[in-house]
Amino acid sequence: MDIVFKCPHCQTELEVDSGAAGEIISCPACNREFNIPAAPPTPPPAPVAPAPPAPPNPRPDATEKKFAVPVSDKPVAPLIRKALPTLDAQAKIDGKKLLRLRTIRHSDCKEVGHDNFDADVTEFLNQVGEENIVSITTVNYSYVEMGTQKIITDFGVAVVYRG
């Protein structure tokens, strides 16, 4: 524990280890010598009042849990927000079909030696229905294949539809 005291000559506040109590030192500010005072006695700890006895637990298997609930005058803001409805659900609620876009890439339709691009596009178009299709546009794009670091050019279709 450190001793904090003031130089008796210039009133500069000093701090030393408690083991140095009673030694003679020179003040670093005024260079005058004096004895380091003894550490002030520490006050005894305040007596602790005994806790009142706990009320008997109505259910022996239940444990008492203590927690604090914050109190505020403002309206409580939700901590977890409800997710927005999906476009399909929103269209059913509103009764109107919104414009949507689906891009089907050729590279996503390849499986071990089989090219299912035509079958996948046909299946999607049949699900949407001819009356809901607004436009079908071919798309060419390039990307870097991570394994070979080569630039690959591929194609796909972008379908705008109501749904």
Backbone as CSV, one residue per row, in Angstrom:
resi,resn,N_x,N_y,N_z,CA_x,CA_y,CA_z,C_x,C_y,C_z
1,MET,0.843,-1.175,0.000,0.000,0.000,0.000,0.883,1.230,0.000
2,ASP,0.555,2.216,-0.785,1.343,3.440,-0.879,0.869,4.465,0.152
3,ILE,1.825,5.343,0.539,1.504,6.457,1.431,1.495,7.715,0.575
4,VAL,0.408,8.461,0.627,0.298,9.722,-0.086,0.357,10.823,0.966
5,PHE,1.256,11.798,0.778,1.444,12.869,1.759,1.949,14.100,1.042
6,LYS,2.047,15.227,1.787,2.548,16.484,1.228,3.844,16.861,1.910
7,CYS,4.733,17.476,1.126,5.987,17.987,1.678,5.629,19.072,2.700
8,PRO,6.196,19.019,3.928,5.849,20.027,4.930,6.368,21.430,4.578
9,HIS,7.278,21.534,3.604,7.874,22.820,3.261,7.180,23.469,2.067
10,CYS,6.960,22.711,0.969,6.391,23.318,-0.255,5.002,22.796,-0.586
11,GLN,4.469,21.866,0.164,3.125,21.295,-0.003,2.952,20.514,-1.318
12,THR,4.063,20.031,-1.901,3.989,19.173,-3.090,3.491,17.800,-2.656
13,GLU,2.514,17.267,-3.372,1.982,15.951,-3.033,2.933,14.877,-3.528
14,LEU,3.278,13.951,-2.630,4.225,12.876,-2.940,3.588,11.538,-2.598
15,GLU,4.149,10.482,-3.172,3.648,9.134,-2.929,4.833,8.192,-2.847
16,VAL,4.901,7.374,-1.782,5.971,6.394,-1.611,5.357,5.084,-1.125
17,ASP,6.149,4.022,-1.200,5.719,2.727,-0.709,5.632,2.795,0.816
18,SER,4.706,2.076,1.416,4.506,2.145,2.862,5.717,1.657,3.646
19,GLY,6.594,0.874,3.036,7.801,0.401,3.717,8.804,1.517,3.989
20,ALA,8.632,2.672,3.342,9.564,3.793,3.510,9.158,4.723,4.647
21,ALA,8.111,4.405,5.386,7.644,5.270,6.472,8.756,5.469,7.503
22,GLY,8.972,6.730,7.923,9.982,7.072,8.935,11.337,7.412,8.364
23,GLU,11.587,7.171,7.083,12.884,7.490,6.474,12.981,8.977,6.178
24,ILE,14.223,9.452,6.058,14.460,10.853,5.712,14.730,10.912,4.213
25,ILE,13.986,11.807,3.522,14.184,11.977,2.081,14.281,13.456,1.761
26,SER,14.755,13.745,0.541,14.771,15.115,0.042,13.579,15.289,-0.886
27,CYS,12.861,16.389,-0.729,11.712,16.666,-1.586,12.220,16.904,-3.009
28,PRO,11.654,16.249,-4.015,12.109,16.452,-5.391,11.783,17.852,-5.913
29,ALA,10.841,18.560,-5.286,10.472,19.898,-5.751,11.336,20.986,-5.112
30,CYS,11.520,20.930,-3.749,12.244,22.009,-3.068,13.605,21.569,-2.530
31,ASN,13.942,20.307,-2.640,15.218,19.725,-2.205,15.464,19.836,-0.705
32,ARG,14.459,20.044,0.098,14.621,20.100,1.540,14.316,18.726,2.120
33,GLU,15.009,18.374,3.211,14.850,17.059,3.814,13.757,17.069,4.859
34,PHE,13.097,15.883,4.983,12.071,15.694,6.011,11.833,14.208,6.176
35,ASN,11.136,13.836,7.263,10.799,12.440,7.543,9.495,12.077,6.835
36,ILE,9.455,10.887,6.258,8.226,10.390,5.630,7.278,9.997,6.749
37,PRO,6.065,10.510,6.735,5.124,10.179,7.813,4.666,8.721,7.715
38,ALA,4.168,8.227,8.831,3.642,6.858,8.855,2.322,6.820,8.091
39,ALA,1.996,5.643,7.608,0.733,5.480,6.866,-0.432,5.693,7.814
40,PRO,-1.481,6.360,7.340,-2.641,6.545,8.214,-3.269,5.190,8.509
41,PRO,-3.754,5.030,9.725,-4.356,3.723,10.052,-5.603,3.502,9.199
42,THR,-5.764,2.273,8.775,-6.942,1.950,7.967,-8.132,1.789,8.890
43,PRO,-9.258,2.374,8.532,-10.427,2.245,9.397,-10.918,0.807,9.399
44,PRO,-11.442,0.371,10.528,-11.950,-1.014,10.560,-13.145,-1.134,9.626
45,PRO,-13.347,-2.297,9.062,-14.476,-2.471,8.145,-15.792,-2.270,8.885
46,ALA,-16.754,-1.688,8.181,-18.065,-1.449,8.776,-18.737,-2.782,9.042
47,PRO,-19.421,-2.869,10.166,-20.086,-4.143,10.461,-21.185,-4.400,9.428
48,VAL,-21.297,-5.641,9.053,-22.293,-6.040,8.065,-23.515,-6.547,8.799
49,ALA,-24.655,-5.969,8.451,-25.902,-6.411,9.087,-26.251,-7.793,8.570
50,PRO,-26.730,-8.646,9.451,-27.089,-9.989,8.972,-28.280,-9.909,8.023
51,ALA,-28.277,-10.761,7.033,-29.361,-10.793,6.044,-30.605,-11.367,6.697
52,PRO,-31.765,-10.839,6.327,-32.993,-11.404,6.908,-33.160,-12.844,6.425
53,PRO,-33.798,-13.649,7.224,-33.961,-15.051,6.807,-34.812,-15.129,5.541
54,ALA,-34.443,-16.036,4.678,-35.169,-16.221,3.411,-36.509,-16.876,3.686
55,PRO,-37.549,-16.445,2.944,-38.847,-17.096,3.141,-38.765,-18.527,2.648
56,PRO,-39.570,-19.387,3.210,-39.511,-20.789,2.763,-39.910,-20.891,1.295
57,ASN,-39.223,-21.758,0.588,-39.472,-21.968,-0.826,-40.745,-22.803,-0.969
58,PRO,-41.775,-22.266,-1.712,-43.026,-23.019,-1.815,-42.845,-24.343,-2.549
59,ARG,-41.948,-24.383,-3.506,-41.689,-25.636,-4.230,-40.256,-26.036,-3.956
60,PRO,-40.026,-27.191,-3.415,-38.649,-27.575,-3.083,-37.766,-27.755,-4.314
61,ASP,-38.340,-28.049,-5.471,-37.526,-28.261,-6.662,-37.207,-26.961,-7.395
62,ALA,-37.882,-25.860,-7.036,-37.672,-24.583,-7.723,-36.519,-23.829,-7.060
63,THR,-35.682,-23.235,-7.865,-34.605,-22.410,-7.335,-34.983,-20.959,-7.532
64,GLU,-34.620,-20.147,-6.579,-34.957,-18.733,-6.659,-33.964,-18.041,-7.575
65,LYS,-34.468,-17.312,-8.546,-33.614,-16.599,-9.491,-33.839,-15.119,-9.291
66,LYS,-32.742,-14.380,-9.181,-32.835,-12.943,-8.978,-32.311,-12.235,-10.209
67,PHE,-33.057,-11.261,-10.672,-32.620,-10.457,-11.799,-33.291,-9.099,-11.702
68,ALA,-32.712,-8.137,-12.380,-33.248,-6.783,-12.366,-33.894,-6.490,-13.710
69,VAL,-35.025,-5.838,-13.667,-35.727,-5.457,-14.885,-35.577,-3.952,-15.058
70,PRO,-35.049,-3.506,-16.200,-34.909,-2.063,-16.394,-36.278,-1.396,-16.479
71,VAL,-36.360,-0.200,-15.902,-37.609,0.546,-15.896,-37.411,1.811,-16.708
72,SER,-38.399,2.134,-17.550,-38.294,3.316,-18.395,-39.678,3.911,-18.600
73,ASP,-39.720,5.244,-18.776,-40.984,5.917,-19.054,-41.338,5.851,-20.536
74,LYS,-40.348,5.564,-21.367,-40.558,5.518,-22.812,-41.186,4.193,-23.207
75,PRO,-41.837,4.139,-24.381,-42.371,2.865,-24.851,-41.235,1.872,-25.103
76,VAL,-41.514,0.636,-24.847,-40.509,-0.408,-24.988,-40.288,-0.715,-26.463
77,ALA,-39.026,-0.701,-26.888,-38.685,-1.040,-28.271,-38.474,-2.548,-28.350
78,PRO,-38.954,-3.187,-29.402,-38.758,-4.633,-29.508,-37.278,-4.965,-29.712
79,LEU,-36.822,-5.989,-29.021,-35.437,-6.411,-29.156,-35.257,-7.332,-30.351
80,ILE,-36.290,-8.078,-30.682,-36.227,-8.985,-31.827,-37.292,-8.537,-32.812
81,ARG,-36.850,-8.205,-33.985,-37.797,-7.737,-34.997,-38.308,-8.916,-35.810
82,LYS,-39.580,-8.850,-36.133,-40.193,-9.890,-36.940,-39.691,-9.760,-38.369
83,ALA,-39.389,-10.879,-38.988,-38.895,-10.875,-40.364,-39.980,-10.381,-41.310
84,LEU,-39.552,-9.698,-42.357,-40.489,-9.236,-43.369,-41.059,-10.436,-44.118
85,PRO,-42.294,-10.363,-44.566,-42.861,-11.495,-45.296,-42.139,-11.672,-46.630
86,THR,-42.085,-12.908,-47.090,-41.470,-13.178,-48.381,-42.320,-12.550,-49.471
87,LEU,-41.746,-12.422,-50.650,-42.492,-11.800,-51.753,-43.738,-12.606,-52.107
88,ASP,-43.630,-13.931,-52.048,-44.799,-14.758,-52.348,-45.904,-14.510,-51.332
89,ALA,-45.532,-14.458,-50.056,-46.529,-14.222,-49.010,-47.109,-12.826,-49.131
90,GLN,-46.287,-11.835,-49.432,-46.765,-10.464,-49.577,-47.734,-10.362,-50.752
91,ALA,-47.426,-11.066,-51.841,-48.309,-11.035,-53.010,-49.670,-11.636,-52.659
92,LYS,-49.687,-12.674,-51.824,-50.948,-13.288,-51.420,-51.736,-12.349,-50.509
93,ILE,-51.020,-11.598,-49.651,-51.687,-10.675,-48.730,-52.301,-9.520,-49.512
94,ASP,-51.506,-8.916,-50.382,-51.963,-7.750,-51.126,-52.929,-8.114,-52.248
95,GLY,-52.897,-9.344,-52.684,-53.764,-9.758,-53.779,-53.240,-9.338,-55.142
96,LYS,-52.035,-8.802,-55.206,-51.469,-8.413,-56.493,-50.119,-9.107,-56.651
97,LYS,-49.761,-9.337,-57.876,-48.495,-10.002,-58.155,-47.448,-8.950,-58.473
98,LEU,-46.309,-9.039,-57.788,-45.216,-8.088,-57.977,-44.250,-8.614,-59.029
99,LEU,-43.515,-7.709,-59.651,-42.480,-8.127,-60.605,-41.331,-8.755,-59.851
100,ARG,-40.845,-9.852,-60.373,-39.722,-10.554,-59.764,-38.746,-10.944,-60.854
101,LEU,-37.519,-11.256,-60.450,-36.464,-11.631,-61.396,-35.825,-12.922,-60.929
102,ARG,-35.597,-13.809,-61.866,-34.886,-15.056,-61.569,-33.847,-15.242,-62.658
103,THR,-32.576,-15.411,-62.251,-31.500,-15.659,-63.196,-31.075,-17.116,-63.051
104,ILE,-31.059,-17.817,-64.139,-30.638,-19.226,-64.148,-29.344,-19.303,-64.937
105,ARG,-28.265,-19.722,-64.260,-26.954,-19.796,-64.921,-26.720,-21.205,-65.454
106,HIS,-26.106,-21.274,-66.612,-25.799,-22.557,-67.242,-24.901,-23.404,-66.344
107,SER,-23.903,-22.778,-65.710,-22.951,-23.533,-64.890,-23.625,-24.157,-63.665
108,ASP,-24.749,-23.583,-63.188,-25.462,-24.157,-62.042,-26.312,-25.368,-62.432
109,CYS,-26.497,-25.588,-63.713,-27.359,-26.671,-64.182,-26.570,-27.891,-64.647
110,LYS,-25.254,-27.861,-64.485,-24.429,-28.993,-64.912,-24.254,-29.954,-63.753
111,GLU,-24.462,-31.220,-64.036,-24.200,-32.286,-63.076,-23.346,-33.315,-63.774
112,VAL,-22.562,-34.019,-63.062,-21.631,-35.027,-63.545,-21.938,-35.508,-64.970
113,GLY,-21.413,-34.805,-65.948,-21.550,-35.209,-67.344,-22.904,-34.905,-67.967
114,HIS,-23.840,-34.340,-67.239,-25.161,-34.031,-67.775,-25.391,-32.527,-67.760
115,ASP,-25.962,-32.029,-68.860,-26.296,-30.611,-68.965,-27.811,-30.500,-68.847
116,ASN,-28.278,-30.016,-67.683,-29.713,-29.939,-67.410,-30.263,-28.525,-67.591
117,PHE,-29.539,-27.658,-68.286,-29.946,-26.262,-68.412,-31.340,-26.140,-69.033
118,ASP,-31.552,-26.787,-70.171,-32.843,-26.684,-70.853,-33.981,-27.220,-69.982
119,ALA,-33.745,-28.339,-69.321,-34.784,-28.939,-68.471,-35.093,-28.037,-67.274
120,ASP,-34.074,-27.435,-66.658,-34.291,-26.566,-65.504,-35.038,-25.292,-65.892
121,VAL,-34.675,-24.693,-67.034,-35.360,-23.482,-67.482,-36.810,-23.802,-67.831
122,THR,-37.036,-24.902,-68.518,-38.399,-25.305,-68.887,-39.243,-25.552,-67.645
123,GLU,-38.688,-26.245,-66.666,-39.427,-26.519,-65.426,-39.803,-25.214,-64.719
124,PHE,-38.863,-24.257,-64.647,-39.148,-22.983,-63.992,-40.251,-22.213,-64.736
125,LEU,-40.145,-22.156,-66.070,-41.145,-21.436,-66.853,-42.532,-22.065,-66.703
126,ASN,-42.610,-23.384,-66.619,-43.889,-24.053,-66.423,-44.465,-23.748,-65.038
127,GLN,-43.600,-23.623,-64.026,-44.067,-23.290,-62.676,-44.642,-21.873,-62.623
128,VAL,-43.976,-20.943,-63.318,-44.419,-19.546,-63.306,-45.704,-19.390,-64.101
129,GLY,-45.788,-20.059,-65.215,-46.966,-19.942,-66.081,-46.739,-18.882,-67.141
130,GLU,-47.181,-19.189,-68.358,-46.945,-18.303,-69.502,-47.562,-16.931,-69.294
131,GLU,-48.714,-16.861,-68.643,-49.399,-15.579,-68.461,-48.646,-14.640,-67.513
132,ASN,-47.731,-15.174,-66.694,-46.990,-14.347,-65.725,-45.609,-13.925,-66.222
133,ILE,-45.157,-14.432,-67.354,-43.823,-14.107,-67.855,-43.865,-12.746,-68.543
134,VAL,-42.969,-11.848,-68.106,-42.885,-10.514,-68.709,-41.819,-10.517,-69.793
135,SER,-40.618,-11.059,-69.476,-39.557,-11.131,-70.487,-38.557,-12.210,-70.125
136,ILE,-37.880,-12.702,-71.162,-36.785,-13.653,-71.002,-35.608,-13.091,-71.770
137,THR,-34.487,-12.903,-71.081,-33.314,-12.296,-71.709,-32.119,-13.220,-71.511
138,THR,-31.358,-13.436,-72.594,-30.131,-14.221,-72.447,-29.057,-13.354,-71.798
139,VAL,-28.195,-13.989,-71.031,-27.149,-13.283,-70.290,-25.819,-13.986,-70.549
140,ASN,-24.795,-13.225,-70.925,-23.433,-13.752,-71.032,-22.615,-13.111,-69.917
141,TYR,-21.779,-13.909,-69.258,-20.964,-13.375,-68.167,-19.647,-14.137,-68.094
142,SER,-18.675,-13.540,-67.422,-17.362,-14.156,-67.226,-17.038,-14.162,-65.742
143,TYR,-16.276,-15.166,-65.328,-15.830,-15.242,-63.938,-14.488,-15.968,-63.892
144,VAL,-13.775,-15.806,-62.796,-12.486,-16.471,-62.618,-12.727,-17.753,-61.840
145,GLU,-12.357,-18.883,-62.432,-12.495,-20.159,-61.748,-11.385,-20.271,-60.710
146,MET,-11.740,-20.521,-59.487,-10.778,-20.482,-58.384,-9.707,-21.568,-58.503
147,GLY,-10.082,-22.745,-58.940,-9.116,-23.846,-59.001,-8.031,-23.630,-60.031
148,THR,-8.389,-23.184,-61.233,-7.412,-23.040,-62.319,-6.983,-21.597,-62.538
149,GLN,-7.655,-20.646,-61.920,-7.384,-19.214,-62.086,-7.559,-18.777,-63.547
150,LYS,-8.436,-19.466,-64.273,-8.721,-19.109,-65.660,-10.028,-18.329,-65.719
151,ILE,-10.132,-17.473,-66.716,-11.369,-16.729,-66.929,-12.298,-17.604,-67.755
152,ILE,-13.474,-17.876,-67.218,-14.466,-18.728,-67.865,-15.625,-17.847,-68.328
153,THR,-16.064,-18.052,-69.562,-17.225,-17.343,-70.093,-18.392,-18.311,-70.106
154,ASP,-19.534,-17.862,-69.622,-20.706,-18.738,-69.550,-21.949,-17.928,-69.923
155,PHE,-23.102,-18.582,-69.911,-24.344,-17.914,-70.281,-25.451,-18.361,-69.344
156,GLY,-26.584,-17.692,-69.465,-27.757,-18.028,-68.675,-28.938,-17.246,-69.197
157,VAL,-30.048,-17.285,-68.455,-31.222,-16.504,-68.824,-31.716,-15.740,-67.593
158,ALA,-32.207,-14.524,-67.850,-32.843,-13.728,-66.810,-34.315,-13.668,-67.157
159,VAL,-35.158,-14.128,-66.220,-36.592,-14.179,-66.453,-37.261,-13.168,-65.531
160,VAL,-37.975,-12.204,-66.129,-38.781,-11.256,-65.358,-40.209,-11.771,-65.413
161,TYR,-40.819,-11.915,-64.218,-42.160,-12.492,-64.176,-42.966,-11.863,-63.030
162,ARG,-44.253,-12.056,-63.093,-45.144,-11.605,-62.013,-45.392,-12.781,-61.098
163,GLY,-45.206,-12.535,-59.834,-45.396,-13.641,-58.902,-45.273,-13.231,-57.487
